[in-house]
């Protein structure tokens, strides 16, 4: 099938992903058709198949891209004290996710719509991210500065708490993102010491 006149794969491909991200976040994966995505991009529905074989692959690609960006952006410096590493993790997690609310929403709420194989691949990426925080917690326990009886549960609880900022925080509200981050750091610090 010929490409629509004036379209370019390096422009239209990202537009397809952006439109799918927006529409999946607004209406949910199951409710969004390929026709709706095509209409948002301004192409014929059939043209989408030049960029993705199907809607499932598009969903998986969005989630995988988000997780890979998260893993690439997050860094841990084991030479720092565990408290400092944890503080940096808290600030990073809140900032990174705040800048990507649609991707975060989809990464958590649309897991149920992945095929078994795609789910396993996304879960493996999520586990890699979680293990970074768990390593910080284990190192803090080993150093005697954190008191955590189960580092896996603490890891999941901290990530859930930090990710929850996206559900209620609004720029221009009572507190700035920096003030919220400072308060969340205080809560996390007290939870592990």
C-alpha positions as YAML, in Angstrom:
chain: A
units: angstrom
residues:
- id: 1
  name: UNK
  ca: [0.00, 0.00, 0.00]
- id: 2
  name: UNK
  ca: [1.34, 3.38, -0.94]
- id: 3
  name: UNK
  ca: [1.95, 5.97, 1.70]
- id: 4
  name: UNK
  ca: [-0.33, 9.01, 1.80]
- id: 5
  name: UNK
  ca: [1.16, 11.88, -0.16]
- id: 6
  name: UNK
  ca: [3.10, 14.19, 2.12]
- id: 7
  name: UNK
  ca: [3.52, 11.64, 4.92]
- id: 8
  name: UNK
  ca: [6.91, 10.62, 6.23]
- id: 9
  name: UNK
  ca: [7.57, 7.54, 8.33]
- id: 10
  name: UNK
  ca: [9.91, 9.41, 10.68]
- id: 11
  name: UNK
  ca: [7.13, 11.94, 11.34]
- id: 12
  name: UNK
  ca: [3.99, 9.82, 11.09]
- id: 13
  name: UNK
  ca: [5.34, 6.90, 13.17]
- id: 14
  name: UNK
  ca: [5.85, 9.07, 16.28]
- id: 15
  name: UNK
  ca: [2.51, 10.76, 15.65]
- id: 16
  name: UNK
  ca: [0.81, 7.35, 15.63]
- id: 17
  name: UNK
  ca: [2.43, 6.48, 18.97]
- id: 18
  name: UNK
  ca: [1.54, 9.89, 20.45]
- id: 19
  name: UNK
  ca: [-2.08, 9.59, 19.31]
- id: 20
  name: UNK
  ca: [-2.39, 6.05, 20.66]
- id: 21
  name: UNK
  ca: [-0.86, 7.11, 23.98]
- id: 22
  name: UNK
  ca: [-3.30, 9.99, 24.32]
- id: 23
  name: UNK
  ca: [-6.36, 7.99, 23.29]
- id: 24
  name: UNK
  ca: [-5.51, 4.89, 25.36]
- id: 25
  name: UNK
  ca: [-5.00, 7.13, 28.42]
- id: 26
  name: UNK
  ca: [-8.29, 8.96, 27.83]
- id: 27
  name: UNK
  ca: [-10.60, 6.10, 26.90]
- id: 28
  name: UNK
  ca: [-8.79, 2.87, 27.66]
- id: 29
  name: UNK
  ca: [-7.16, 0.42, 25.29]
- id: 30
  name: UNK
  ca: [-10.28, -1.68, 24.70]
- id: 31
  name: UNK
  ca: [-12.43, 1.32, 23.76]
- id: 32
  name: UNK
  ca: [-10.00, 2.80, 21.23]
- id: 33
  name: UNK
  ca: [-10.14, 1.58, 17.65]
- id: 34
  name: UNK
  ca: [-7.43, 1.77, 15.03]
- id: 35
  name: UNK
  ca: [-9.83, 4.05, 13.11]
- id: 36
  name: UNK
  ca: [-9.87, 6.47, 16.06]
- id: 37
  name: UNK
  ca: [-6.07, 6.50, 16.16]
- id: 38
  name: UNK
  ca: [-5.92, 7.08, 12.40]
- id: 39
  name: UNK
  ca: [-8.42, 9.94, 12.67]
- id: 40
  name: UNK
  ca: [-6.35, 11.55, 15.44]
- id: 41
  name: UNK
  ca: [-3.23, 11.33, 13.27]
- id: 42
  name: UNK
  ca: [-5.05, 12.41, 10.11]
- id: 43
  name: UNK
  ca: [-4.38, 9.31, 8.02]
- id: 44
  name: UNK
  ca: [-6.50, 6.51, 6.61]
- id: 45
  name: UNK
  ca: [-6.97, 3.57, 9.01]
- id: 46
  name: UNK
  ca: [-5.13, 1.24, 6.65]
- id: 47
  name: UNK
  ca: [-2.08, 3.49, 6.74]
- id: 48
  name: UNK
  ca: [-1.53, 2.69, 10.42]
- id: 49
  name: UNK
  ca: [-0.41, -0.79, 9.44]
- id: 50
  name: UNK
  ca: [2.67, 0.76, 7.85]
- id: 51
  name: UNK
  ca: [3.72, 1.63, 11.42]
- id: 52
  name: UNK
  ca: [2.38, -1.22, 13.55]
- id: 53
  name: UNK
  ca: [1.02, -4.67, 12.75]
- id: 54
  name: UNK
  ca: [-1.88, -4.34, 15.22]
- id: 55
  name: UNK
  ca: [-3.23, -2.52, 18.26]
- id: 56
  name: UNK
  ca: [-1.69, -5.04, 20.71]
- id: 57
  name: UNK
  ca: [1.78, -4.39, 19.31]
- id: 58
  name: UNK
  ca: [1.16, -0.66, 19.55]
- id: 59
  name: UNK
  ca: [0.21, -0.97, 23.24]
- id: 60
  name: UNK
  ca: [3.23, -3.15, 23.96]
- id: 61
  name: UNK
  ca: [5.55, -0.73, 22.13]
- id: 62
  name: UNK
  ca: [4.24, 2.19, 24.20]
- id: 63
  name: UNK
  ca: [4.78, 0.31, 27.47]
- id: 64
  name: UNK
  ca: [8.18, -1.04, 26.46]
- id: 65
  name: UNK
  ca: [9.34, 2.42, 25.32]
- id: 66
  name: UNK
  ca: [8.23, 3.91, 28.66]
- id: 67
  name: UNK
  ca: [10.01, 1.23, 30.70]
- id: 68
  name: UNK
  ca: [13.20, 1.46, 28.64]
- id: 69
  name: UNK
  ca: [13.25, 5.26, 29.02]
- id: 70
  name: UNK
  ca: [12.71, 4.85, 32.76]
- id: 71
  name: UNK
  ca: [15.53, 2.34, 33.08]
- id: 72
  name: UNK
  ca: [17.88, 4.44, 30.92]
- id: 73
  name: UNK
  ca: [17.18, 7.65, 32.84]
- id: 74
  name: UNK
  ca: [17.44, 6.20, 36.33]
- id: 75
  name: UNK
  ca: [20.90, 5.91, 37.77]
- id: 76
  name: UNK
  ca: [22.21, 4.72, 41.09]
- id: 77
  name: UNK
  ca: [25.64, 5.46, 42.48]
- id: 78
  name: UNK
  ca: [26.59, 2.70, 44.95]
- id: 79
  name: UNK
  ca: [29.48, 4.84, 46.20]
- id: 80
  name: UNK
  ca: [26.96, 7.17, 47.87]
- id: 81
  name: UNK
  ca: [25.43, 6.51, 51.28]
- id: 82
  name: UNK
  ca: [22.18, 4.49, 51.11]
- id: 83
  name: UNK
  ca: [20.17, 7.45, 52.46]
- id: 84
  name: UNK
  ca: [21.44, 9.70, 49.67]
- id: 85
  name: UNK
  ca: [20.76, 7.02, 47.04]
- id: 86
  name: UNK
  ca: [17.21, 6.59, 48.34]
- id: 87
  name: UNK
  ca: [16.63, 10.34, 48.36]
- id: 88
  name: UNK
  ca: [17.80, 10.56, 44.74]
- id: 89
  name: UNK
  ca: [15.53, 7.65, 43.79]
- id: 90
  name: UNK
  ca: [12.51, 9.36, 45.34]
- id: 91
  name: UNK
  ca: [13.18, 12.64, 43.53]
- id: 92
  name: UNK
  ca: [13.89, 10.90, 40.22]
- id: 93
  name: UNK
  ca: [10.79, 8.71, 40.35]
- id: 94
  name: UNK
  ca: [8.45, 11.61, 41.08]
- id: 95
  name: UNK
  ca: [9.97, 13.93, 38.46]
- id: 96
  name: UNK
  ca: [10.19, 11.30, 35.73]
- id: 97
  name: UNK
  ca: [6.62, 10.12, 36.18]
- id: 98
  name: UNK
  ca: [5.18, 13.61, 36.60]
- id: 99
  name: UNK
  ca: [6.47, 14.50, 33.12]
- id: 100
  name: UNK
  ca: [4.75, 11.45, 31.55]
- id: 101
  name: UNK
  ca: [1.27, 11.04, 33.07]
- id: 102
  name: UNK
  ca: [-0.29, 9.26, 30.08]
- id: 103
  name: UNK
  ca: [2.57, 6.78, 29.77]
- id: 104
  name: UNK
  ca: [2.43, 6.06, 33.50]
- id: 105
  name: UNK
  ca: [-1.33, 5.56, 33.44]
- id: 106
  name: UNK
  ca: [-1.07, 3.12, 30.56]
- id: 107
  name: UNK
  ca: [1.91, 1.31, 32.08]
- id: 108
  name: UNK
  ca: [-0.14, 0.49, 35.18]
- id: 109
  name: UNK
  ca: [-3.75, 0.33, 34.01]
- id: 110
  name: UNK
  ca: [-3.41, -1.48, 30.70]
- id: 111
  name: UNK
  ca: [-1.23, -4.40, 31.78]
- id: 112
  name: UNK
  ca: [-4.36, -6.57, 31.76]
- id: 113
  name: UNK
  ca: [-4.71, -6.01, 28.01]
- id: 114
  name: UNK
  ca: [-1.30, -7.39, 27.09]
- id: 115
  name: UNK
  ca: [-0.89, -10.87, 25.69]
- id: 116
  name: UNK
  ca: [0.78, -13.33, 28.04]
- id: 117
  name: UNK
  ca: [4.11, -13.02, 26.24]
- id: 118
  name: UNK
  ca: [4.03, -9.21, 26.14]
- id: 119
  name: UNK
  ca: [2.98, -9.08, 29.80]
- id: 120
  name: UNK
  ca: [5.99, -11.23, 30.76]
- id: 121
  name: UNK
  ca: [8.34, -8.91, 28.86]
- id: 122
  name: UNK
  ca: [6.95, -5.78, 30.51]
- id: 123
  name: UNK
  ca: [7.01, -7.43, 33.94]
- id: 124
  name: UNK
  ca: [10.69, -8.28, 33.42]
- id: 125
  name: UNK
  ca: [11.43, -4.60, 32.75]
- id: 126
  name: UNK
  ca: [9.40, -3.54, 35.79]
- id: 127
  name: UNK
  ca: [11.29, -6.05, 37.91]
- id: 128
  name: UNK
  ca: [14.59, -4.56, 36.78]
- id: 129
  name: UNK
  ca: [13.43, -1.13, 37.90]
- id: 130
  name: UNK
  ca: [12.13, -2.44, 41.22]
- id: 131
  name: UNK
  ca: [15.36, -4.33, 41.87]
- id: 132
  name: UNK
  ca: [17.27, -1.04, 41.69]
- id: 133
  name: UNK
  ca: [15.29, 0.32, 44.62]
- id: 134
  name: UNK
  ca: [15.43, -2.98, 46.46]
- id: 135
  name: UNK
  ca: [19.22, -2.97, 46.15]
- id: 136
  name: UNK
  ca: [19.32, 0.47, 47.77]
- id: 137
  name: UNK
  ca: [17.13, -0.77, 50.62]
- id: 138
  name: UNK
  ca: [19.20, -3.94, 51.11]
- id: 139
  name: UNK
  ca: [22.41, -1.90, 51.18]
- id: 140
  name: UNK
  ca: [20.84, 0.40, 53.77]
- id: 141
  name: UNK
  ca: [19.80, -2.57, 55.92]
- id: 142
  name: UNK
  ca: [23.28, -4.07, 55.61]
- id: 143
  name: UNK
  ca: [24.82, -0.73, 56.64]
- id: 144
  name: UNK
  ca: [22.49, -0.55, 59.64]
- id: 145
  name: UNK
  ca: [20.83, 2.70, 58.52]
- id: 146
  name: UNK
  ca: [17.50, 1.21, 57.34]
- id: 147
  name: UNK
  ca: [15.23, -1.06, 59.34]
- id: 148
  name: UNK
  ca: [13.15, -2.97, 56.81]
- id: 149
  name: UNK
  ca: [11.94, -6.49, 57.54]
- id: 150
  name: UNK
  ca: [11.04, -7.30, 53.92]
- id: 151
  name: UNK
  ca: [12.83, -5.26, 51.26]
- id: 152
  name: UNK
  ca: [10.59, -6.52, 48.44]
- id: 153
  name: UNK
  ca: [7.40, -5.37, 50.16]
- id: 154
  name: UNK
  ca: [9.02, -2.07, 51.09]
- id: 155
  name: UNK
  ca: [10.12, -1.61, 47.47]
- id: 156
  name: UNK
  ca: [6.62, -2.16, 46.11]
- id: 157
  name: UNK
  ca: [5.06, 0.06, 48.77]
- id: 158
  name: UNK
  ca: [7.48, 2.93, 48.10]
- id: 159
  name: UNK
  ca: [7.00, 2.74, 44.33]
- id: 160
  name: UNK
  ca: [3.21, 2.66, 44.71]
- id: 161
  name: UNK
  ca: [3.31, 5.65, 47.05]
- id: 162
  name: UNK
  ca: [5.58, 7.67, 44.75]
- id: 163
  name: UNK
  ca: [3.65, 6.81, 41.61]
- id: 164
  name: UNK
  ca: [0.46, 7.92, 43.36]
- id: 165
  name: UNK
  ca: [1.65, 11.53, 43.14]
- id: 166
  name: UNK
  ca: [0.54, 11.45, 39.49]
- id: 167
  name: UNK
  ca: [-3.07, 10.83, 40.49]
- id: 168
  name: UNK
  ca: [-3.50, 14.02, 42.50]
- id: 169
  name: UNK
  ca: [-0.67, 16.50, 41.94]
- id: 170
  name: UNK
  ca: [-1.40, 19.46, 39.67]
- id: 171
  name: UNK
  ca: [1.09, 22.15, 38.69]
- id: 172
  name: UNK
  ca: [-0.06, 25.47, 40.09]
- id: 173
  name: UNK
  ca: [-1.64, 23.88, 43.14]
- id: 174
  name: UNK
  ca: [-0.99, 24.60, 46.79]
- id: 175
  name: UNK
  ca: [2.46, 22.98, 46.72]
- id: 176
  name: UNK
  ca: [5.18, 22.92, 44.08]
- id: 177
  name: UNK
  ca: [6.51, 19.61, 42.79]
- id: 178
  name: UNK
  ca: [9.73, 20.25, 44.74]
- id: 179
  name: UNK
  ca: [7.77, 20.75, 47.98]
- id: 180
  name: UNK
  ca: [5.77, 17.57, 47.36]
- id: 181
  name: UNK
  ca: [8.98, 15.68, 46.60]
- id: 182
  name: UNK
  ca: [10.53, 16.90, 49.87]
- id: 183
  name: UNK
  ca: [7.49, 15.74, 51.84]
- id: 184
  name: UNK
  ca: [7.48, 12.36, 50.12]
- id: 185
  name: UNK
  ca: [11.19, 11.96, 50.82]
- id: 186
  name: UNK
  ca: [10.48, 12.65, 54.49]
- id: 187
  name: UNK
  ca: [7.73, 9.99, 54.54]
- id: 188
  name: UNK
  ca: [9.91, 7.42, 52.76]
- id: 189
  name: UNK
  ca: [12.87, 8.17, 55.04]
- id: 190
  name: UNK
  ca: [10.74, 7.67, 58.15]
- id: 191
  name: UNK
  ca: [9.23, 4.48, 56.75]
- id: 192
  name: UNK
  ca: [12.61, 2.79, 56.40]
- id: 193
  name: UNK
  ca: [14.40, 4.06, 59.52]
...
